[in-house]
Amino acid sequence: MIVEQNVALQPYNSFGIVARAQHLVRVHDEADVAAVLADPAWHHAPKFVLGGGSNIVLTGDVKALVLKVEIMGRRLVEANDRAWIVEVGAGEIWHDTVRWSLAQGFPGLENMALIPGTVGGAPVQNIGAYGVELQDRFESLDGIDLQTGQTFTLDAAQCAFGYRDSVFKHLASGPNDFGLAGRALITRVRFRLPRPWKPVLGYLDLERKMAETGNASPSAQDIFDWICAIRRAKLPDWRVLGNAGSFFKNPTVTPEQCADIIARDPKIVHYPMDDGSIKLAAGWLIDACGWKGKSVGNAGVYEKQALVLVNRGGAQNPVTGGEVMTLAKAIQTSVYERFGIRLEPEPVVV
């Protein structure tokens, strides 16, 4: 086990915020975690698990021991008439894994192409896009309890998936509560990719692509290519313009609340949900409040998509976490004052 000192974290967060880790250990396998927990100097120390850094806002240097997950590997575990079961190391890049699965002939993840981050972070956030969420393709995962050192395996029910939510985002409120925030490190994730494959095409952007191309029966590769093109047209590449993707969750309201808002703002973008609630487009709410293209210091609202906050300072004069959160809070205030809706950030604020 090598404990690195005073490590720059700017390359390890997609916002490009300047911060440092006082101590950092690169985790290549379970033995690295076991070595940390066996060391009296680190066993009881606070720990922060870092994956791709695509869903965090660093507001200062990280004093906790940073465990940077770099567990690699991809393999087919099982294939039967109903599904392919694929296992992937938590340190693998998510988009590369989607592309790999298609190349291997295991479709099913294509709607989530080009989502930034690592495989280990995907269950934490229950990532999703264009009609498919991680929970729809999830089999199980392996992890390590950072308090006890015990390894564990969780199925979908035990992960308690919700909209951009999971058991990994909640603290345990008592001895019998299974909240795992701050105490779990995911090592491997297994996906269940259904056979026979069926395309998921329920989004307007995909319907437009079908009309543009005249392709009414797209393959998984076609959908992958379309979604990559759609996302590149709408969203900034974090390697060019630092960002953490969608900064706010799309809020849900009751049909009565939605009707009240529509009476005042007939053009509001909204989607009915299976449970009877209505999901509102947070980007539309932010845009309606006049935030698109505005800035606070080096933190800005992306001109093409108001849901994305960006680093306008670049690598030379980068945004600070404080600027990002000042802008985020100003947006929350204006949306609440106009619509009576509280926007909830997606990224973890560190």
N, C-alpha and C positions, 0 to 999 in steps of 0.2 A: 504494500500500500504506500503510495506516494502522496503526501499532502502538499499541494502547491500553495505558495503564499502570495498574497496581494495580486490576484489574477484579474486582468481587465475583462469586464463582462460586456463591453460594447459589441464585440463580434458575436456574442451569444444571446443577444436579444434583438428581435426584428425591428424594434423602434430605433435601434442604434443609439440608445441612451448611454451616456458615459457613467459607469459605476464600476466598483471593484468588489471582488470577493476576498475577504480577509484570508479564508482558507478554502481550498477546493480539492475534491477527490474525483477522479474520473472512474466511473463504474463500468467495467467491461463484462463482469459476470457477478453471480451471487457471492463469490468468494471475497470480492472487494468490499461488499457491504458487511459481510461477516467480520472482516478484518477491522473495519471502522468500529463496529459494535463491541468487538473484543478488546479494543484499546481503551484503557481507563481514562485517557485524556479526552476521548471523543464519545464515549458511550452515552453519557448524559447530556452532551452538548446539543443545543438546538440545531436542527438540520433543515436545509432547503433543497428540494429535489428540482433539478433543472433539466428540461428536455430540449426542445428546439428554441425555447425563448420567444415563441410567436404569440403568446397570450399573456404576457406580463408587462407591467409598467414598473420600472425600477425608480423609486423615489430617493434613493441614496445607496451608499455602499451596503453590501450584505454582510452582516456580522455572523450569521449562522454558518455552519459548515455546509458548503454547497456540494451536493452530490450530483455531478453531471453524468447523466445516463447515456452510455455509449455501447449498449448491448446490441449486437448485430445478429444477422441471420434470418433467412426466410426458407420455409420448407412446406411441402404438402404433407399433412399429417394423415389424412384419410380422404378417400373418394368413394362415394357410393351413388346409387341412383337418385338420391335426394339432394346431395350437396357435396361440395368440396370443402374440406376443413384445412385451413392454411394457418400456420403459426409464424409469427414475425417478432423479432427482437425489438424491445422498446426503443432502442436508439436509432432504428432505421427511419429515414425520411418518409413521411406519409405519402407524398405525391409519387416518389420513386417506387413505393410499394404498390400503389394503384397501377402504375405503368407496368411493373413487373408481373402483377397478377394477370393482366390482360395478355401479356406476351407469353405467359405460361399456359394460357387457355382457361383461366379461372375468372370469368367475368362476374360482376356484381358490385364492384366498388367505384365504377366509372363516374357516377353522378357526383362523387366527392373528390374528383380530380382537382388538383392545384390548390387544395387547402394547405396552408403552411403548417409546419410543425413536425413532430415525430409521432411514431406509432404509439409510444407510451402515453403521450398526452391526449390522444384521441378519445379514450374512454373517460378520462377525467372531465372533459368538456362535452362528451357525447356529441362530437362534431356532426355536422349535417349540411347538405346542400341539395337543391333541386329535387326535393321529394324523398330523399333517402337520408336516414340518420345512422350513426354507427350502431345503435342498438338493433337496427334492422338486419345487420350483418354480423352480429356478435355471437360468439360461441362461449368463450371463457377467457380468463386471464390469470397469470401468475404474478405474485408480488411478495414483498418482504415487509413485515411489520417492523418499523424502525425503533419501536420501544422494546419489543420482546426478542427480536431477531428471528421470529418464526416465519417460515414461508407459508403462503396460503394460495388457494385457487378460488376464484369467484365466478359464478355464472351470471347471466343477465339480471335475474331477479335480485341477487345479492348486491349487484352494482347500483341498484335503485336509480336507473336512468330516468331523466326527465329532460325537458327542453334546456339544452346546454347545461345539464346538471347531472350529478352522480354522487354516490356515497363519498367520493374522494374530495368533494367540495364542502363537506359538512363536518363540523367538530362533534365528537362524542359528548353527549350531554349527561351521561351517567355510565355506570359500570357495565350495563347491559346494552348500551347503545353502540351501534356498529359504525358510527361516523369515523372516517379515515383521513380527514384533512390533516395534513402535517405529520402523519405517522406512517404513511405507506409509500413504498417505491415499487412501481410496476416494472416487471422484468420482461414478460412476454405476453403477447395478445394473440388469441386464436379467433379466426373469422369463419363463419358459416356462410358459404356462397351458394345460394339455392340452385338446384338443377330440376327441371330445365330452366335456363336463364330467361327472364322476361324483362323487357325494357321498362323503365320508369320515365314517363314522358309528360307528366301532368303540368309542367310549367310553361308559361307563355313564351319565354325565350326559346325553349326547345321546340314548341309548336311553330314558331317563326322560322327556326332553322330547317324544320321539315318542309315548310312551304317554300323557303328560298332554294333549297337543294332539290326539291321534288322527290325526296327520299322519305316515304311514309313508313318504311320498315327498317329503321337504322340498326346497325350492329352495335355491340358494346363499344367497339373501337370508334365508330362514328360518334356515339354519344360522348365518349371521352374527348375526342377532338373538338366537338362543338362546345362542350363546357369549358375547355381550356381557352378557346377563342372568346367565348362570352365573358369569362372572368378576366382575361387580359384586357379586354376592351373597357370593362367597368372598373377594375380594381388596380391600384398601383403595385408594381413589383417591389417588395420590401427591400430587395437588394439595391434598388435604384432610389426609391423614396421610402424611408423607414416608416413602418406602420405595424399595427397589431391586428389587421383585418377589421372585421365589424366590431366597433367599439361598444355598441349597446345592443342588448337583447331586444327583439321585437316584442312589445308588450301585448298582453292579452286582456280583453275586456269582455263584459257581458254584452249580449245583443242590445240591451236597453242603453248601455253606455255608448255603444257604437252608433245607435240610432240618434242619440243626442248629439254626438260629434258630427255625424253626417248632416244633420239639420243645419249646423253652422258651417261645416266644411264639406260640401258634397263630393269633392274630388279625392277625399282621403282614401289611400290604398289599404284595403283590408281583405282578410281571407277567413272564411268560416273553418272552424276546427271540428274534429270528430266528436269532441266532448260538448259541443254546443257553444263554446266560447268563440270569440272573434280575435284573430291576431291582426294587429296593426303594424304597418311598415314604419319602423323607427326612423329610417332614412327620410321618409316623406315628412314625418313630423318635424324633424330637425331642419329640413329644407324649407318647410312652410314658415318656420320661425326666422328664416333669413340667414342661416349660418353657413351655407355652402360657400366655400372659398374664403371664409373669414379666418383670422389668426389671433392667437394670444402669444406674444413672443415668437418662439420658433415652433409652436404647436399650431397646426392648421387643420381646417376641415377640407377634405379632398374635393376638388371642383366637380368631379364626375360622379361622386357618390358621397352624400352627406353623412353616411353611417361610418365612414372611415376617417379617423384622425391621423395626421401625417407629421413627419419630422421635416420641417421646412429648412432647418439649419444645415442639413447634410452631415457628412462625417467631420468636417472641419469646425463647424460651430453648432454642434448637435443640440437638439431639444433636451430639456431637462424633464424629469418625471413631474416636478412641480408645475411646469408649464402645461403639460398634458392634462394633469388633474384639475388645474384652474380652468382650462377650456372646457373640460368635461362637465364640471360643476356648473359653469355658466350656461351650457346647453341644457342640462337637466332643469335648471331654474326656469329658463324661458319656455321649455316645453310644458312644464308643470303649470306655469302661469297662464299659458294659452289654452291648453287642452285638459288640465287637471290629471295628467298622467305622469307618473314617476318612471323615468328611464333607468334601467339597471345596467351598469357596465358589465361587459363580458370578461375583459382581462382581469387577472389577479394583480392587485396593487401590492407591491413589496416594499 
